[in-house]
Amino acid sequence: MSIPYQTSTAGASALSDLQRILGKFGCATFGTMTDMERGMTIVQFRWRDRNVSLEASWKGYAAAWLKENPYTNRTRATKQQHEAKAIQQAQISVCSILRDWIKAQVCAVECGIMSFETAFMPHMLLPTGERVIERVQAEMLQLNDKGQEK
C-alpha cells in the first residue's frame, strides 16, 4: 500500500495554484509560510471578515512516509539521508495536500454544500491570534485537569 501524495512533485506550483483558488474565491489577503522550527507549512487567508490559518505538519507526513518506506540495510542511503528524504518529500507532498483540501472546501462552500464556518471554523483566528481549535483543545485540557483533581 502506498501513502497518498508520496510521489507529488508540485511543491511551490501547488502553493501557486492554492493562491489562485483563494483569489477566485474572493480572498483579498492570503499567503503561505514555512515554520522550519515546528516543521510546518502554513496557509493564511482572509475571506470577508474571517481570518483563517491552516497548518500542515511535514513531521507527521514524514513519519507516515517512513512507516511506509522503512529504512533497511538494503536502502541505498544512510539512515540520516533516508530520513532527510522523508522530510523533503513531506515538504512537497504537504503543499499538494493543502491545495486539494482547500480546493475541496472552497468548492463545498461555493456550491452550498456547507457554510464557510462549517468548512473552516477550527482554523479561524480569534481576536487573540489563536485558532479556534487551539482554544477548544486548551479548554478541554483544563476541564480534564479539573476532573482529575476531584
C-alpha positions, -999 to 999 in steps of 0.1 A, spaced: 0 0 0 13 35 -7 8 67 12 -13 93 -7 8 121 -24 41 103 -19 51 109 -55 39 145 -56 64 169 -73 43 201 -74 55 218 -42 57 255 -50 34 252 -80 8 236 -58 10 267 -35 7 290 -65 -24 270 -75 -38 274 -40 -33 311 -41 -52 313 -74 -80 293 -59 -82 316 -29 -81 347 -52 -110 334 -73 -129 326 -41 -127 363 -32 -99 363 -7 -81 397 -9 -54 387 16 -36 353 15 -2 338 17 19 308 27 48 305 51 72 279 63 78 272 100 111 253 100 112 250 138 79 232 140 82 216 106 51 230 90 36 248 60 11 274 70 -16 290 48 -33 321 60 -61 340 43 -90 364 49 -124 358 34 -147 387 41 -141 395 78 -129 360 88 -92 352 92 -81 316 87 -48 299 94 -42 263 83 -12 243 95 2 211 79 29 192 95 58 178 75 69 158 105 36 140 106 37 132 69 74 122 71 66 98 99 39 82 78 63 81 48 90 64 69 64 39 82 55 30 46 91 32 34 112 20 63 150 22 64 166 -13 59 201 -25 52 191 -26 15 183 11 14 208 29 -8 214 57 16 224 62 52 196 63 78 201 101 81 198 105 43 167 84 42 151 105 70 161 137 51 144 123 20 113 117 40 112 153 52 120 166 17 91 146 2 68 157 31 75 193 24 65 188 -13 35 165 -5 20 187 21 17 216 -5 -4 194 -27 -25 181 2 -32 217 13 -41 228 -23 -65 199 -28 -81 202 7 -87 239 3 -100 235 -32 -125 209 -19 -136 231 10 -140 262 -12 -160 242 -38 -182 229 -10 -188 265 2 -194 278 -33 -219 250 -41 -238 255 -9 -229 220 4 -216 236 36 -212 271 51 -178 288 53 -179 283 91 -186 246 88 -156 242 64 -131 264 81 -141 271 117 -114 251 135 -88 271 117 -104 306 121 -84 330 141 -98 345 173 -90 382 182 -63 368 204 -45 354 174 -51 317 183 -71 294 162 -105 282 174 -92 246 176 -63 256 198 -87 274 222 -111 244 223 -82 220 229 -68 242 257 -102 244 274 -108 207 271 -74 201 287 -83 224 316 -116 206 320 -98 172 321 -73 185 346 -101 198 369 -119 165 366 -88 146 376 -83 169 407 -116 158 422 
